Amino acid sequence: MSAEHGSYYLPEPTRWPAITSSGLFLLALGFIMLMNEHSVGPWFMIAGFLVLLYVIVSWFGEVAGESERGLYDSQVDMSFRMGMGWFIVSEVMFFAAFFGALFYARMLAVPWLSETDSLWPGFENVWPTAGPLGENYIGADAHEVASGQFASIGAWGLPFWNTVILLTSSVTVTIAHWALKEGHRLKLIIWLGITVLLGSTFLYLQATEYAHAYTELGLTLGTGVYGSTFFMLTGFHGLHVTIGTITLAVILFRCIKGHFTKDNHFAFEAAAWYWHFVDTVWVGLFIFVYVL
Amino acid sequence: MTATTADQHHDHHPTGITRWLFTTNHKDIGTLYLWFSFTMFIIGGLMAMIIRSELFEPGLQFVDPLFFNQMTTVHALVMIFGAAMPAFVGLANWQIPLMIGAPDMALPRLNNWSFWLLPPAATLLIASLFVPGGAPAGGWTIYPPLSIQGGMGVDFGILALHMMGISSIMGSINIIATIMNMRAPGMILMKLPMFVWTWLITAFLLVTCIPVLAGAITMLLTDRHFGTHFFDSSGGGDPVMFQHIFWFFGHPEVYILILPAFGVVSQIIPTFSRKPLFGYTSMVFATATIAFLSFIVWAHHMFTVGMPLTGELFFMYSTMLIAIPTSVKIFNWVSTMWRGSLTFETPMLYAIGMVFLFTIGGFSGLMLAIVPADFQYHDTYFVVAHFHYVIFGGTILGALGAVYFWLPKWTGHMYNETLGKWHFWLTVIGMNVTFFPQHFLGLAGMPRRIPDYALQFAEFNMVSSLGAFLLGLSQIIFLINVLKTIKGGEKASDRVWEGSTGLEWTVPSPAPYHTFATPPVVK
């Protein structure tokens, strides 16, 4: 048949997946031990993490090398595109679970709790809430706040600027993509570099906000269902920004090394897709966690 | 590293353990999945034997109640995530590239990783039995507060589920990419074999609902160890919220288990009826409709838990709607057989058995969908009977039928038909003797997940246990038959079955290590 079909790249047997699973196994086992206060847990986790780091560098390195040697045709490229696209769909559903928890708690659980006088008499339906026994929990978790009061983080301070930063970074990564398609390598490197800087700035500000919440506002992971949903949503988003920033930094490094051509740069596009996804999730977070 | 393109035939590959550890070949990976699945089937089956031994008579005989609860929980997790799902991913790996004329799966290295995530995950799950406090014991649905109060075995279970979830998501992404991107020229979507169609839709369900489970168990983990209050009303959370999130995953999950079995049956029945499948287009749309409905019916698992009346009504009616596309499928299978020239080789027996027993499970499902009736049936043995009619009668019979159907293509030998028929009849009789009396037990009010029961339930429980032992023992015939077929036996022709149609029957038996290096043209 057509040459395109006859030359689908079938990789040789590979040892990376088996090593990846071993690393994940060590990481999971160490994490279980850590949570159950076994002192060797962290060591297992460090070992697992190092194995994963080694695999990520090697496996991605191998794929990047194959791509640069031109082993992938357009059909392989399409497989990668579909793989990345559906991976992002699965990530969307992962966040959907946490958004669902937020909506359920806020719209159903807390109102129902306040209506049921037999369970927690006098509990008011307000949001944010630390829950009926929230004060006791806060007393135990954050020693600085004696009164059991906590404050939530307003939308129009730091979170607003973080929104601006992330939305801007979506624009800059697109400009970088245009530059790549036009073949302006210097322009590409500059705008991609700006994107990485914006991502890092976002992470720095988010860390500042967390420190502020923990030390001054009395808002912690233990602050009832509000603290739980707040930190779970923003925390997992922060994790994804971290992964996205590292990915973009690697892509930047590859751009500097001269990888990618005008027509063949899916690794760049995959990282950009991921970045746009992370941005979109943040817009949802900003609206539902901070503004409303 | 040398490039291997599909048009070069590389039949040399590593041997020994590294062949299996490092393989990127869809047939090797399919074989790995199938053996893994069978191993888990035996382990989960042994747990079921412990459960049925304890329930053979009233009173506490062999195990203490906590261990009994661990058995019911881990039996379910092992069977669902270790046996049933990997069995069909294994079938998908072997068959989808053969059926669409592709040289391999779209992402072969990812394929290897999808499989090799499973053994470590299963190790974690089984290891939980041996840690202080034992395995998860609150039921496979891991509802809080029990799952929050459990020991470190619950953490083992959660991490195992996370790893199996990653495996399922990666496997499904691969299947979608393969079907959408690797079809031979001329293989348009509406010519896809039904098995491929059902897997495409199943893979979509997996990609969208497994991450929701991941979210739920992550919140469980943070509630256990990091002070969050998602499922704790003293902090404003709600244990019922877990049930909603869990079943948003859990209901599509049961269709994930059954849809590929529908696909298998849709391959087998036309072959042994020597007629094309009746109503192919309606089959495709019925499958898609079932998949869509699976996302809006989840709370029918929670009718007794407390929900506004409008919620109960919505979930009742949406659940009953599922009967429509499902009946379309059953009607089509029966119509395919109508006036066909039928023969009853083992795969056909399994397919017909599956249609028959799944339909019984479907009817008891309709009974459970009715809210006021469900108030009576909830958490009784009626639910256990219903579930096992659809999952054993549907999924497992479908998987066993698929193995008999394609085994000659995989090994190049015909299996022993006599042993196959013995296996079928003993399995079906054992299954019905095990699970049919459980309907009566449930209707009479026997609760599930209890190691002891009132005296009036004794006879039916004894019958059920005897059936279970027969069911368990008869799987040995299957193992012997498969091993014998791998070692030798009558040579299978390329077409294997007189009525077979489809690309997988155009390649030699056994299928060479690499197939369709040059894609066939489908007219």
Interface residues (C-beta under 8 A of the other chain):
Chain A: M1 S2 H5 G6 S7 Y8 Y9 L10 P11 E12 P13 T14 R15 W16 P17 A18 T20 S21 S22 L24 F25 A28 L29 F31 I32 M35 N36 W59 E62 E66 R69 L71 Q75 M78 S79 F80 M82 G83 W86 F87 V89 S90 E91 M93 F94 F95 A96 A97 F98 G100 A101 Y104 A105 L108 A109 V110 W112 L113 L119 W120 T129 A130 G131 P132 L133 G134 Y137 D141 T220 L221 G222 G224 V225 Y226 G227 S228 T229 F231 M232
Chain B: M1 T2 A3 T4 T5 A6 D7 H13 P14 T18 R19 L21 F22 T23 T24 A102 P103 D104 A106 L107 P108 R109 L110 N112 W113 W116 L117 P119 P120 T123 L124 M152 D155 F156 L159 A160 H162 M163 I169 S172 I173 N174 I176 A177 M180 N181 M182 A184 P185 V207 T208 C209 I210 P211 V212 A214 G215 A216 T218 M219 L221 T222 D223 R224 H225 F226 G227 T228 H229 F230 D232 S233 S234 G235 G236 G237 D238 V240 M241 H244 I245 F248 H514 A517 T518 P519 V521
